[in-house]
Structure formats: C-alpha cells, structure tokens
Amino acid sequence: MKHSVLITGASSGIGAKTAEIFAQRNYEVLLLGRNQDRLDQVAQSLPGEGHKTFSVDLNDPKEINNLCTQLIKERPFTNSLSALINNAGIIDKSLFDKTSLESWRQQFQVNLFSAIELTKNLSPLLFENKTSFVVNVSSTLAEKPIPETLAYSSSKAALTSWTKGLALEWANKGVRVNAVHPGLIDTPIHEFHTDSEGSENRQFMDSLQPLKKVGSPIHIAEMIYFLTQPPSEWTTGSTFTVDGGIQLL
C-alpha cells in the first residue's frame, strides 16, 4: 500500500529535500507552499507518481481552511494521509524594540498557528490510520534564543510545547507527534545560502559549528523520515536536535 505525506514549505530547502526523501521511498507526496512555479519544479523532479502541489498562503487562515476542506472532500491521494510534516517557517530579524506587533503576529501565524490549523483540520484523515505521524520542524532557537530573533524563537518554543501536549492527547488515537530542532542549515532562509563554497563568509559560518560545517537539508529530512518509521515506534512527544553541536556552546 502506498502511503501519503503532506509537507508544508515544500518549495525549497528542508521541505523540498524532505519531499525527495519520501518520494524516493515510495510515498505519494502532497507539497504545500506559496510559490506555485517552485512547487511544480520540485514535484516534477521527484521520482514516482501521484505527487500533487497546492499553493497556499499560510499567513491567511481562510486559505488554510479552504485547502483543508478541499483535501478532505476531494481526497487527492491514493490512500489515507499517513504523515503531516509542518515545516513551513518565516523569520524577520530585528531587535525587540524595533519589531512591530504585526511582525510578531505574522511569525506566530506561519510558524505556529498554521501548523495547529492544518493539524486540527486534517485530523480526520490522520485518525483513519492505525498509526499516523505529525512531525513539526521547530528550531534550536526555541531553547536558546539569540538577539534579533525573539519573535521567531518564541513562536518555535510554542511549537515545541504544543508538540509535547498534542503527543500526550493523541497517543491513544495512534498518532505519534514529534519535533525536530534544526541548527544552522544551508537553506534560502539564511543570507549565506547564496555564498559560494569556500567563500570567506561561508568559511566563517562553518567555523561557528563544533563539527565545523553548516548543516544540509538532508540531515533534517532524514530525521523527519526516521520519525515516521517503525524504528521510532516507541517515540512520541520528543524533540530531536540536529545542529552540528552548536547548542553545546
């Protein structure tokens, strides 16, 4: 039986690599993101068949609700939804006294509330399975914030806390809920992403890591996949830090 997975923020970075990992392992992938062209490019690059894309602005609760209604009504997948990966996130760096309340609201909406809304609205699909999975992509900043990231860090800390509470509530429904805490990963969300390998700035970013290398999306994607597989069957409500050791500093 072919399983289906829904991944938010799937047009680039961790989301795109996660889609690739699941597709390589015979999953049918539903890709969510804002940019339809980029979503289509990722979907077309995936092995296998049945992958579908959905353009949605996670900053708009109405769009989220409409999408969930569509997914439940049309069921655009071969079998029931077995995994939901809440990966989408935004960051607006600025000092606390310079950060607008609107920026706080947007970061909480995309980083936290969109995951809550999707998970709640799609729960009937997840409950159809004997076992299903929710994996939330949080951040090491949820535990160790740094200046200019207070709104982002706070939203991710709330995401991690919600992960633990939901895992407790849904354990008897056969839904395992876990979180991954990435460290510094080479994705478009970071300015150094456009730097060439070996550049001075890239060498500096690498040097900040105890393992002397910035992380790759595949490091997070593989952990996400692991949390949906039998070897993690006794794991729920946990957070998994994948950060090259930087949180030890």
N, C-alpha and C positions, 0 to 999 in steps of 0.2 A: 504494500500500500504506500502510495506517495504522500508524504507529509507536506503541509504548507506552513510557511513562516511569513509574518508581516514585519517589515523593518522600516522604521522612520529615519529620516535623514539619510536616505539611501542613495543620493545622487553623487556623493563623493566621500572621501576619507574612510572612516571606520565603517560607516553604513554600507558603502559600495563594496568594501572588502568583505564584510560580513555576508552580503548578498552572494558574492562569488563563492565563499566557503560553503554556504548552504547549498547553492546550486550544484557545485561540484559533487556534493554528497546526496544528490538525487532529490533535493527539496524543490517544491514549487514555491517561487518567491514573489511576494507582493511588495513592491517598492513604493514608498511614500516620500515625497519631497516637494519643494516649491518650484523647482525648475524642470518643466516637462521635457525639454530637449536633453538635459543631462541625465534625467531618469531613463529616457529612451535609449541613450547611448550605453548606459550601464546594463540595462535589460538585454540589449542586443549582443552585448559581449559575454553574457552568461551562457554556460553550457546547459543543455537540456531544453525542455519546452514548458509552456504554460505560465511563464513569468508575466506579471502584469504590473503596470505603473499607474499611480494615482497622484495627481498634482493637488496639493492641499497646503494652505497656509495655516500652520499650527498656532499662529498668533490669533486666529479667528475661531472662537468656539462654534460658531454657526457652521463653518466649513467642516469642522471635525464631526459635528453631529450629523450633517448631511452625508458625509462619507461613511460613517458607521451604519447609518440607515441603509445606504446603498449596499454595503458589504453584507449585511445580514439578509437583505431582501434578495439580492442577485446571486450571492454566494459564488463569486468568480474564482473558485478554486475547485480542484478535483475532489478533495476530501475536507473534513472539518479543519479549522485552523488549530494547529498544534503548538505554535510558538509566536509570541509577540515580543519584539525587540524594540524597546523605547530608547532610541539612540539620539534623536534629534536634539540639538542644543545650540544656543547662541550666547555670546559673551560681549559685553560692552564695557571695556576697561576705562575706569576713571576713579578718582578719589571719592570717598563717600560724600563729602560736602559739595562735590561737583556733579554727582549722579542724580539725574532727575527721577522723580517718582514714576514717571512714565517708563523710563528705562528699567526700573525695578519691576514694574508690572509686566513688561514685555518679557524679561528674562524669566520671571516666575511662570508666566503663561506657557512659554515654549519649553522650558526646562523641566517644569513640574506639572502644571495643570493639564497640559496637552496629554502627557503620559497617563494621568489619572482619568481624564475624559475618555481616551481611547480604550484603556483597560476596562473601565466600568462599562462602557457601551458595548464592547465586544466580548464581555464575559459570557454571554450565552453560547458563543462559538467555542470559547475555551472550555466551558463546562461540559461540552459534548464528548470530550475525550476522557478516557480512563486516567490519563496523565497528560498534562499540558504545562507550558512554561511561559513565564514572564521574566525577561532579563532587562534591567534598567541600567543604562550607561550613565554613571554618576561621574565622580572626579576625585582625585586625591585632595583637591581644594575643599571638598566637603569636610575634611578632617583637619586640614592645615591651610587656612586661607592666607593669601598674601595681599599686600596693598593693591588697590585699584581693581579688586575682583570681589568686593563684598556682596554685591547683588548676585553674581554668578555663584559664588561659594555658598551663600545662604540657600539659594534655590536647589543646589546639588545636595546640601546637607539635608534639606527637607525631603528630597527624592530618596535618599538613603534611608531615612527614618520611616518613610511611607513603605518602602520595600520590606522592611522588617515587620511592620504591623500587618501588611497585607499577607505576607507569608504565613503569619500566625492564623489569620482569619480564614485563609483559603486552603490550609493544609488538609482539612477534611473533605475538600472538594477535588483533591487530586491535582491541584495547581501548585507547582513549585515556583517561588519568586525569589530572585537573587539580584545582586547588583555587582557591576564591575567598576572599579576605580582606576581609570587610566591616569598615567602621569603625563609627561610631555611627549605627545605623539605628533609625528610629521603629517599634519592634515592642513587643509586650507584655512582652518580657523586661526592658525598661527602665522604671524608675519614672516617667519623664517622659512616657511614652506616653499617660497619661490627662490630661496638661495640655492646655489649650486653646491653639490658635494665638494667638500674641501675648501669652501669659501671661509673667510675669516670669521664671519658671524656664525656660520654653521659649526665650525670647529669650537667656537665659544659655547654654543648651546650644547654640543656633545660633551664638552668638558664639565658641565654642571651636573651630569649624571654620574653616580657612583660607578656604573658599568660603562661610562664614557661613550655613550651613544644614545641619541634621541630614539624613542620608540617608533615602531612602524604599525600601521593599521592592522596588519596581520596578527600582531601579538595580542591585540584586543579581540579581534574576530575569532581567533581560535579559542580564547577563553569563553567567549559568548557561546560558541558552538558546544564546548565541553559541558556547559551548564544546562544543555538541553538533551544530554545523552545519558545512557544507563550508568556510566561510572560515577555520575553525580547524583544518583537516585536518592541518597540519604542527606541531601544538602538543600536547605531552603532557609531564607531569611539571612543569608550570609553576604558579605562583601569581599570581593577579591581584588586586591591591589596589584596592578601590573604597571610598574613605574620605574624600572631600572634601578630601584633602591633610593630614589631621591627623597622619599618620605622619611628615610632614616637620618637625614642630615638635620 
